[in-house]
Amino acid sequence: MTKIWIDAGHGGKDSGATGNGLVEKNWVLSVANQLQSELVKAGFEVGMTRTNDTFYELSDRAKKANSFKADLFISIHFNAGGGKGFEDYIYTSTPAGTVESQKIIHKNIIAKITKHGMRDRGMKRANFAVLRETAMDAILLEAGFCDSSDATILAKKAYQTDFCAGIISGVQELFGTPVTKYRAGKYLTSNDAISGKNIKGYLEAGTKVFVYKETAKTLNLTTTKGVPGSWVLKTEVNTGKR
């Protein structure tokens, strides 16, 4: 099973950035807990640096993720310093695969959060310890600036939910969407999946799939990334109804 490590920045004696009533250590922990819950529902194994208001040194954060043997490390933060917008970072010297991971995660987050008015500050690189000392692909996310007009956006629950949704979409594009609990019926068309007619087979529990296309009620799941697959009803994935 694909392993994702969530690093909620700061904690304990380290409050992180503050402004307009927002405290970074509290905001990122709330988002991290929401993200953990949603990733587990999506079929990923998730480890976390912290689940409460605890301080960890930067090197310890990397060590915990390395011991977990995570496939991806995601560090969650927000910014201060007078700017505006979302940005993300990977290590200054990094493999091509990490660069591609950054592109995919950045694209998916931006697709979810721009409707809230959050500016795209782009993809960047930095010599941050949690990026340098982790053994897997690692990305650090800066969700916005708490000391600018971004604070109004950051405070909205809808923004936090969409921020998480963007991360999840990026992770699913990178690793696929494991169907972990039960089997889902495979249908030729979206309408077949809705009606329950013309079933062609099943996606067995544990099948690693990618989302090729999505409608309000159905998913086109494929075992080969980028290639059309078969349709399933969203409500039947991991329920074993058919």
N, C-alpha and C positions, 0 to 999 in steps of 0.2 A: 504494500500500500504506500502511496506517495505521502511523504512526511513534510509538513509545513511548520516552520518555527515562527512564532509571532513575538516580536520584541517590543513591548510597550515602553517607550523611552522614559528616562528619569525615574522618580519614585522616592519615597521616604524623605530624607533630608534634602534631596535635589528636586525642587519643584519644577524645574525647566522654565520655559517662557511664561510670562504672565501679562495680562492686559485685558481691559474691558470686562473684568469679572471672570475671565477664563484662566484656568491654571493648567498648564500643559500636562503634568503628571496625571491629573484626574481625567482630563479629556481623552488622552491616548489609552488609558486603562479601560475606560468605558467602551471605546471603539474596539480595542483588542479583544475584550470579552465577547462583544457582539460578533466580531469576525470569527473568533474561535468556534462559537456556536454554529454559525452558518457554514463554515468549512467542514465541520464534523458531519452536519446534515448532508452535505454534498458528497461525503464519502472519503474525506481525507483524514489522515492521522495528524493531530496537531499538538505541538508542544509550545509552552509559553515561558518567557523569562520571568514574568510575575503575574499573579492573579489578584494581588492586593497592593497596598501602598508600602512597598518594600524597596530599598535601595540596593542596587547591584553595580559593581564596578563594570566598566566597559569590557574588560578582558574576560570577566566571568560570564557575561552575556554570550560572548562568542564561544566560550568553552562549553556552556550548557547546550548550545545548538549543535556544536561539533559532536558532543557525546550522544546526542539524540540521533545523529546521522541524518539530519534534515536534508531534504532535496532543495529547499528554498528557504531563505531567511528574509523576513520582512520586518523592518524596524519602523515604528509609527511615531511621528512627531508632528508638532506644528511650530511655526516660526515666529520671530519677532525681529524688529530692526527697521521698521518703516516701509517694507515692501508690500506687495500684494500678489497673491496667486499661489498655485500649487506647483511644486517641483519635486523631483526625485533624484537620488544619487546612487551611483555604483562606484566601486573602487577605481582609483586612477589608472591602474594597470590591471586589466582583466581580460579573460578569454572572450572570444567572439560570442560564445553561447550566452554569457552574462549580458552582453550588449543587446542581444536579441531578446532576452528575458525582460530587460528594462523597457525596450520598445513596446513589447506586448502589454506589460502591466501599465505603462504610462498611457498607451492608447485607450485601454479599457477604462481606466479611472477617469480620464478626461471626457470620454463619451458619456459618463454618468454624471459628472459634476458641473459641466459648463452651463447647464440649464439653471444652476443656482447663481450664476454670475461670477464664478471663480475663474480667475485668469490662469492661463497656461504659461508658466515660466520656463518650461522645457526640461529636458533630460540633461543631467550634469554628472560630474565626477568629483570625488573628494577623497582625501586620505583619512577617512573616519575609521576608528579602531574596529567598530563592529563590522565594517565592510572589509577591512584589511585582514582581520584575524579569523574570519569564518572560512570554513573549508568548502562551502557550497556556494551556489549563486546567491548573492545578497544584494538587497536594495533597501534604501532608506527613503521614506516618504515624508515630505513636509506638506501637511494638508492645507496650509494657509498661514496668514499672519494675524496673530491675536491683537496686535497693537495698531491695526489699520481697520478700514471698513470691512475687511474679511471677517472680523470678529462676529458680525451679525450673521454671516453665513455659517461659520463654524459652530455657532450656538444652536443652530437649527437641527432638530432630530432628523429631519428629512435629508439634510446634507450628510450627516453621519451615516445614515442608512445607505445612501447612494455611494458614498465613499467606500464603504464596505463592499457594496455590490460590484463596484468597479474592480476592486482587488480580486474578488471571487471570480469574476469573469475572466480576468487576466490569468489567474491560476488555472482555471479550467481550460483556457486556450493553450496554455503551456503543457499541461499534464493530462488533459482529458478529464472526463467526468466518470469516476468509477460508479457502476451500478452494483451496490455492495450487498443489499439485503435480500431482495427477491428478484424474480424475473419479470420483465416487461414485454408485452406483446409487440411484435414487429408488423407494421402495416405498410402497404405500398404507397398510399397517399395520406395526407393529413386528414381528409374527410373519412377515410377508412378507420383511422385511429379514433376519431370522434364517435363514429357509429358502432365501432367494435366489429366491423365486417371485414372479410377477406384477410384474415390474419395469416401471415406467412411464416411465423415461427416465434421464437423468443430470444431476447437478450438475457442470457443466464446471469445469475448472481456472480459478481466479481468481474464481469466483463469490463474492460477498460474502453471507454468510448469518448468521442469528441462531439460537441454540438456543432452540427453543420448549419442548421437553420432553426429558427424558433418562431412560433406563432403564439397567439394569446393562450391557446389550449394545448398545443402539441410541440414536440421537439423532433427534429430529424437528427438521429444519432448515428454516427459512423465509427467503425473501428479503424478506419484509415483517414488520418487528418487531411481535411481539404477535399475529400471525396464524398459525394452525396450517399447517404445511407438509407435507413428506414425510419418510419414515423412511429412515435409512441405518444400516448396521452400523458401529459405532465402528471396528472393525479394518480397514474398507475405506476410510475417509476418508484421502485422500492416498496410497493404494497402487495404485489403478487396477486392482483385481482383476477387477471386472466392468465 
